[in-house]
Amino acid sequence: MAAIQPGTGGTFKTETAEGRAIETLCFLQLQEATAARNPESRNAVSGDFSIEELTFSGTFVLPAEQTISNEGNLTIIATPYLQGVTFSPGGSTPTFKSTVLERYALEVLMYLQLLERDAVKNPQNRNFITGNFNSDTGIYSGVFTLPVSLVVNSTGIPQFEAVEYLIT
């Protein structure tokens, strides 16, 4: 399980990186579907849940920019394109700190990619997220296929839940 610090009072509630990715990508897609928040009609994230495959899979094409600090550190951050989104990463030192939704989503995706590259944290060598930054176009793009389970809660509502595959 890739446990994370969820942050008190934050928008998102899941306490694993895998769950946080699904929660964040779904929330971002909901914001994109609201015309007032997405005046450019950008569809940077798409995803589908599969009952047969038990996966949440899709693509992301996030506008991003890179900078180089005075110390020579390279940074890639998503460029905001949504407007008026109410969002909070939470207080009390959450794992993910970005206060802009698009940047938060990229932070979560890159965190999972980082864990997937670590043999200790990913002993089964699973590669469910692939992403690349194109410095010519300013786009961080990729694909994801995250494992999920399907449960029917006590009120009869079907729910997808993230399957944990990483270790922290």
N, C-alpha and C positions, 0 to 999 in steps of 0.2 A: 504494500500500500504506500503510495506517495503522499504521506500526510503533509498538510500545509497548515499554516496559521490563518484561519479565515478572516480575522479582524473583527472587532466588535462593532456592531451596528452597520456592517457593510451591506451592499446590495445583494451579494451572493452568499449562500449559506453552506454549500458543500465543503467538506473538510479534507478532500483528497484532490490532488492535481488533476487526476483523470476526470472526476466529477466536475471540477471547476471549469475544465475546458468545455465540456458539453453545456454546462449552465451558461457560460459566457458567450459561446457561439450562438446558442439559441436566443439569448437576450439581444445580442447584436443584430441577429436576423429580424427579430421583432421590431427593433428600432428602424432598421432599413425599410420595413414594410409600412411604416408610418410616414406618409408623404410630407408632413410638416417638418419632420426631423431629417428627412433625406431629400432635400430640394434638387439634388443632382440625379436622383433615382439610381444611385449606385447600388449594385448588388455584389458587394465584395465577399460575402460569405453565403455559401449555399450548402445545405445539408439535408440528408434524409435518414430516417430511422427505418431499418429493415427488420420486420418480424421474423422472416425466414433466416436471414443471416445473423441476426442479433448483433447489429452494428449501427453506429451512427457514422455516416461517411459523407464526405463532400469536399469542397474546395474553398480556398481563400485567396483573394487577390487584393491585398491591402496596400494602399498608397503609403510609401514610407520615405524617410530621408535619412541620410547618413551624415555624421559629423565626426571630426577628429579633434580631440581636445588638445590643449597645449602640451599635455604629457604624452600625446600620441595614441591615446585610447580611441578606438573606433566604436561608435555607437550607432545603432539603427533603431529608429522609433517610427511608429505609424503616424501618418499625417491625418489629423481629424477631418472628417467629411460630414459627420452628422451634426445636427444643431438641436439645442435644447434638451439633451438627454439628461435625466436625473439619475446619477450614478455615484456610488461611493465605494472605495476599496475597503473601507473599514478602518477603525482605529486600533491602537495597541499593537503596533508592529506586525501587520499582516505580511504574509509571504509575498504577495503581489501588491505593488505600491502605486502603480500608475493611476492618476485621477481622471484620465480621459479614456472613455470606453474603447476606442480603437487601439490605443496604446496598450491598454490592459489586456485586450484579446491577444495581441502580438506577444506580449510578455508571457502570458500563459502558454501559448503555443511553443515559443522558443524554450521555455523552461522544460516542457515535456520533451522536446527534441534533445535538450542537454542531458536529461536523465536517460533517455533512450540510448545515447552514445556511451554511457557508463556501464561497463560489464557487471559491476557490483550491484548497481541499482536496477539493472535490466538483465538478470541472469539468463533469461530465455531468449535474449537478443531479438526482441520484438521491435519492429519499426512501423508504427502505426501513423506517424506524422512525418511528412517530408516537406521541406520548405527551402526556398532559395530567394536571395535578394539580388535583383538586377539593378546595378547602380546606374545603368544607362536610362532605364525607364522609371526608376524610383518606385518599383513594385516589389513587395515581398509576397510571393505566391507559393502555393503548395496544395497538398491533398492530405486528407486524414481519413482513417477508417478505425474508429475506436470501438472496442467491444462493449456491449451493453447486455444487461439482463432485462427481462420483461416480467413485471409482477402486476398482479391485480390487488389494489389496496383494499382495506376493510370496507370501503364504501362502494366497491365494484369498479373503480376507475383504473384502467390500465396505465402503468407508468414504466418508463424506461429508466434504468439506473446504470451508472458507469460501472464497468468491471475493472477492478484494480489489477494492474499488471506490473507496476513499478514498485521499488523498495526505496524508502528514504531512511 
